[in-house]
Structure formats: structure tokens, C-alpha cells
């Protein structure tokens, strides 16, 4: 009978065995790989030829959140497919087979480490601090980077679902403070941070700069395009306006798409893209890998690029095109409904002299910068970001957004 692979994350609420038992009751053979990062689950679906997998994880959301990341026949479920599955679970409308499937335990961690190490060995030793924020990547993340030749200094790599040191979300700059301090104290070359389930990456330099993922994508794109001229490089609506030009200059074909790992993966298959990235830190390599988002593998590719350069990692990273930008700004949505607000904003907001995009929320591009308001896919918040060539341009764009938001929702408190 068909095979499904399952795993769980380090969260206190992820330890239930129900997810392992239920597919078996439906007649599926289940391969249980235990506690593992989400990308190791995706890898297992290929390695064990399962095709389908379920990861029990709250990802980077607060400790009291939990959920499933589900892949069926190679496609990550999202949108209506996920809500339909939820309804079927809630209503107990799940298939029960006359003969249950088998459940087998598999440990594929070493297979994952060796698959990466067989392809990547860095040209010179680099010293890197790894902060997993006590998430599930804390054991295998350092193992992978040591296996490719790095000297690893672990930080908060003990797996603890209460996340006692800081929340494992590298997209929030305050979660990188400890990493920045440790890089400086240990005189490391740079630092990397993983999110709670290991599918996202954050990076800081020796000088304490947070290299936003859209700038990292510039580095990855230039590298991939050396071997794959003309390749499609996909990025989400939260990425800098400097990214498409950088991709074009390196001979690639840039394409902007909706935020969300499942949506990006679907678009990658449709466009046959070699690489994709999101501002949140998801990186998807099809070149030399499987096309799924993997923060640990992305860190290995980063080490490979930095070690091959005659410059220091800080020089290489600081040379990437830059401007003045905000991190992701999260604002509680009016009435807890971000989608309703975004629909009104798209319909009513007016921005003179700008190019508007409604791929995902409303993105407003000017010649010297841009701003974005979109609805979060996972929490009841509005996500905003602003990016410009100068502080003055950034202020002007934020002012324009503040005016338009106030016209629609005067009581919405904005942190800018």
C-alpha cells in the first residue's frame, strides 16, 4: 500500500503519536523518522521514496501554536486543500481501511548529513557560530556544517520546546542579538541562525550586521547563474527592489511571487526555477538539491560560496547591493482579520506616480523605493515592509502609507 512519512518537531505539543497512527488506520504504510527538522522530512520523502510526508510543527510561531506541514504526491498543501483537510479531521470524515498499514521507525539523519557532505566540501576552514534557538535543528544543523569542513561553535543548540533563551525566529532582529555577541566574542567569521523547524536561515557578519535574506538571495542567485545562465530565480513580494536588477545583471530571469513556502514551491515547479527565496529566510535550491526550503542546506551553500572567495565573509556579504530598509513589521490586524483589511486597502488606497502590484497584498514601487502591506498566512497580523535608496525616500514612502492606512482605519496603531 502507499507510504507516508511522518516526523515531529521539538515543541512540547508535538510529541503525540496520533499523527503516526492515523495514516496507518487509513491503510497507509508509515515511516516514522521521529524528531527531525522539516527539511529532513522533505529529504526523507525523496530518500525513502515515500512521495508524501507530514511534519508536525509550529515552525517559527509562538510556543502555544502547532500545526502540520503536509506534502502529498510531491505537492505541499495550502489554501483550500489545507482548510478542507482541517474540516475532514474536525468532522471525523477520515477513511478507515479494512486492513491497517504498517508503522516502521527510520533514522535518516546520517543519510541527510552525508548527502550534503558528498556534494559540498568548503575550500578553506571557516569558523561559524550556529544558533538554533533551542529548536529542532540544534543537533543536525551543526553536524552538517562540521561535515562540510567548518569549525562550528554551537549556541542554544540543546533542543528545548519551551525556547528558554529567545524565540527561534531569525526574521526578528532582536532574536539575533545573542548570536551577534557570540560571533564577536569568539572571533568567528560569521553566524547563522535557524528557525524552530530548521527550514529558514538568518545570517550575521563579524561586524554585527544582519544580512537580510533578500540580500543573501543575491549571493545565491549569482552563484547558481554562473552554472545555469538564463535560469528563473523566484522571490516573494517582501524582497528588495534591488534584487531583480541584480539577477538580470548576472544573466538570470527574475520573477516575483506570493509569500508562502507552499506557494513558492508550486510556482517553482510551474516555472522550472533553479532557485527561490523569501524575505522570511526560506531558500529553495533546485540546482544540486530537491527544490524544497531548507535552512540547513542553504547555510552549507553559503559556506561554500564564502570559502571560495579570496575576500573575508564580511567583505563578501557587505559588498551585496544595499539601501535603507526595515525588517518585516507585524501589526495586529483590525478585528483579527488581516485579509479583510488588505482587500479594502487594495480597493481604496491611492498612491500617485507609483507602480502597484496586487500579487499578494498591495506592493507600491517608486523609482527610489517601495512599500508593502499584506496579510500573514499563519497569524492574524498585517505584514509590512519598506525599502528605499535613502532615509529620506524611506520616510516619504512610509508617510504615504501612513496616510492611506489612516484614511481606511484611523485607529490602527503603526510602529513607524
SVG drawing of the C-alpha trace seen along z (x, -y; Angstrom):
<svg xmlns="http://www.w3.org/2000/svg" viewBox="-18 -63 60 69">
<polyline fill="none" stroke="black" stroke-width="0.4" points="0.0,0.0 1.2,-3.6 3.7,-5.0 3.6,-8.2 6.5,-9.6 5.9,-11.5 8.0,-13.4 7.6,-15.8 9.3,-19.0 10.8,-19.9 7.6,-21.6 6.1,-20.3 2.8,-19.8 4.4,-17.9 5.1,-14.6 1.7,-12.9 1.8,-9.6 -1.6,-10.1 -0.2,-11.5 1.8,-8.3 -1.1,-6.0 -3.8,-7.8 -2.4,-7.2 -1.9,-3.6 -5.6,-3.3 -6.3,-4.6 -4.2,-1.7 -1.0,-3.7 2.4,-2.3 4.0,-4.8 7.7,-5.6 8.2,-7.4 11.6,-9.3 11.0,-10.7 12.0,-14.2 13.6,-16.0 13.7,-19.4 11.1,-19.9 13.7,-19.8 14.9,-16.4 11.3,-15.2 11.2,-16.6 14.5,-14.9 13.1,-11.7 10.2,-11.7 12.8,-11.6 15.3,-9.3 12.7,-6.7 10.6,-7.1 7.5,-7.9 6.3,-10.8 4.1,-12.1 5.1,-13.4 3.7,-15.1 5.7,-17.3 4.1,-18.2 5.4,-21.7 4.5,-25.3 7.5,-26.5 8.5,-30.0 5.1,-30.8 4.7,-31.2 5.2,-28.1 1.5,-27.5 1.0,-27.2 1.2,-23.9 0.2,-22.5 1.1,-20.3 3.2,-20.8 1.8,-18.3 3.2,-17.1 1.0,-14.8 2.5,-13.3 5.2,-15.9 2.9,-18.9 2.8,-21.0 -0.8,-21.5 -2.0,-25.1 -5.1,-27.2 -8.4,-25.4 -6.7,-22.0 -5.5,-22.6 -8.8,-24.0 -10.7,-21.1 -8.3,-18.7 -9.0,-20.5 -12.8,-20.2 -12.4,-16.5 -10.4,-16.0 -12.8,-18.1 -15.8,-16.3 -14.1,-12.9 -14.6,-12.2 -11.4,-10.3 -11.0,-7.0 -10.5,-3.8 -9.2,-0.9 -10.3,2.7 -6.6,3.6 -4.3,1.1 -0.9,0.2 2.5,0.9 4.5,-1.6 8.3,-1.5 10.9,-3.6 13.7,-5.1 16.6,-7.3 17.7,-9.2 19.8,-11.9 23.1,-10.4 21.8,-10.0 20.9,-13.7 24.3,-14.7 26.2,-12.5 24.1,-13.6 25.1,-17.2 28.7,-16.5 29.2,-14.3 28.4,-17.4 29.8,-20.3 33.2,-20.5 34.4,-24.0 37.7,-25.3 39.1,-26.7 38.1,-26.3 35.7,-29.0 34.6,-29.5 30.8,-29.9 28.5,-30.3 25.3,-28.3 22.2,-29.5 19.2,-27.2 17.2,-29.0 16.7,-25.6 14.7,-24.4 14.9,-21.0 17.8,-21.9 20.1,-22.2 21.6,-18.7 21.7,-18.1 22.5,-21.7 26.0,-21.8 26.6,-18.2 26.1,-19.2 28.3,-22.2 31.1,-20.3 30.8,-17.5 31.4,-20.0 34.6,-21.3 33.5,-24.2 34.6,-24.9 31.2,-25.2 30.5,-27.0 27.0,-25.9 24.8,-28.4 21.4,-27.4 21.6,-24.1 20.1,-22.0 16.6,-21.1 14.0,-22.5 10.5,-23.2 10.0,-25.9 12.6,-28.0 14.1,-29.4 16.7,-31.8 14.9,-33.5 12.2,-32.6 13.6,-30.7 12.6,-33.2 15.6,-34.8 13.4,-37.2 13.0,-39.2 16.3,-41.2 16.1,-41.0 16.4,-37.2 19.9,-37.7 21.4,-39.8 22.9,-36.8 24.3,-35.4 25.9,-38.8 27.6,-38.9 28.9,-35.3 30.4,-35.9 32.3,-38.9 33.3,-37.1 34.6,-34.0 36.1,-36.0 34.1,-33.9 33.9,-34.6 30.1,-34.9 27.0,-33.5 23.9,-31.6 20.5,-31.2 17.8,-28.6 14.1,-28.9 12.2,-26.4 11.9,-23.7 15.1,-24.4 13.7,-25.5 14.7,-29.2 18.1,-30.9 19.3,-34.1 22.9,-35.4 25.0,-38.0 28.5,-39.2 31.5,-39.6 30.8,-43.3 27.3,-42.7 25.3,-43.3 22.1,-41.3 22.3,-40.3 18.6,-40.2 17.6,-37.1 16.8,-39.1 20.4,-40.2 21.6,-36.6 19.4,-35.6 21.5,-38.0 24.6,-36.0 22.9,-32.6 21.5,-33.8 24.9,-35.0 26.4,-31.6 23.6,-29.5 23.6,-31.6 27.3,-31.0 26.4,-27.4 22.8,-28.0 22.7,-31.1 19.2,-32.4 17.7,-30.4 14.5,-31.6 15.1,-33.0 11.9,-33.3 11.4,-35.7 8.5,-36.9 6.8,-40.3 8.7,-41.2 12.1,-41.2 14.1,-44.4 13.6,-46.2 17.4,-45.9 17.1,-42.1 15.6,-41.8 18.2,-44.1 21.0,-42.1 19.5,-38.9 19.3,-40.4 22.9,-41.7 24.0,-38.1 22.1,-36.7 19.0,-35.4 15.3,-35.8 13.7,-37.3 10.1,-36.6 8.2,-38.0 5.5,-35.8 3.3,-35.5 4.8,-34.9 4.4,-31.4 6.7,-28.3 3.9,-26.2 3.0,-28.9 6.7,-29.4 7.3,-25.7 4.2,-25.4 5.4,-28.4 8.9,-26.8 7.5,-23.7 5.4,-25.7 8.3,-27.9 11.1,-25.3 13.1,-27.8 16.5,-26.8 16.4,-28.9 13.9,-30.7 13.9,-32.7 11.7,-34.6 12.4,-37.6 11.5,-35.4 14.6,-33.3 13.2,-30.3 15.6,-29.3 14.7,-26.7 17.6,-25.2 16.6,-23.0 20.1,-23.2 22.1,-20.3 19.2,-19.7 15.5,-18.9 13.7,-22.3 12.3,-22.4 13.1,-25.1 16.0,-24.1 17.8,-26.5 20.5,-24.0 21.3,-23.2 21.2,-26.9 23.8,-27.5 26.0,-24.9 25.7,-26.6 26.5,-29.9 29.7,-28.5 30.7,-27.0 30.4,-30.4 32.1,-32.4 35.0,-29.9 35.6,-30.1 36.1,-33.8 39.5,-35.4 37.7,-38.1 36.6,-37.7 33.0,-36.6 32.2,-40.1 33.6,-41.8 31.7,-39.4 28.4,-40.0 28.8,-43.7 29.5,-44.1 26.0,-43.0 23.8,-45.9 22.1,-47.6 19.9,-50.5 17.8,-51.6 15.2,-49.0 13.0,-47.9 12.7,-44.3 9.2,-42.7 6.9,-44.9 4.0,-43.0 0.8,-44.9 -2.2,-43.3 -5.0,-43.3 -8.3,-45.2 -10.8,-42.7 -8.3,-40.0 -8.9,-39.8 -5.9,-40.8 -7.4,-39.7 -10.5,-42.0 -8.2,-45.0 -6.0,-44.2 -8.9,-43.9 -10.1,-47.3 -6.6,-48.7 -6.2,-47.4 -9.5,-48.9 -9.3,-52.3 -5.6,-53.3 -4.2,-55.8 -0.5,-56.2 0.4,-58.8 3.3,-58.1 3.9,-54.5 3.6,-51.0 1.1,-48.9 1.2,-45.2 -1.6,-43.1 0.1,-39.7 0.0,-39.4 -1.4,-42.3 -0.5,-45.7 3.1,-46.5 3.8,-50.1 7.0,-50.6 8.6,-54.0 11.8,-54.8 13.6,-55.1 12.0,-52.5 8.8,-50.6 6.4,-49.7 4.1,-46.7 1.1,-45.7 -0.1,-42.1 -2.0,-39.6 0.0,-37.0 -0.7,-33.4 -0.4,-32.0 -1.3,-34.6 -3.9,-37.4 -1.5,-40.2 -0.7,-42.6 2.9,-42.3 4.6,-45.5 8.0,-46.3 9.7,-49.4 12.9,-49.7 14.5,-52.6 17.7,-54.2 17.9,-56.7 16.5,-57.5 14.5,-60.5 12.9,-58.2 12.1,-55.6 10.4,-58.3 8.4,-59.6 7.1,-56.2 6.2,-55.3 4.4,-58.7 2.4,-57.9 1.4,-54.5 0.6,-56.0 -1.8,-58.5 -3.6,-55.9 -3.9,-53.4 -5.3,-56.2 -7.9,-57.1 -9.2,-53.5 -8.5,-52.6 -7.8,-55.7 -7.4,-53.8 -4.7,-51.4 -1.5,-51.9 1.6,-51.8 5.1,-51.5 6.6,-53.9"/>
</svg>
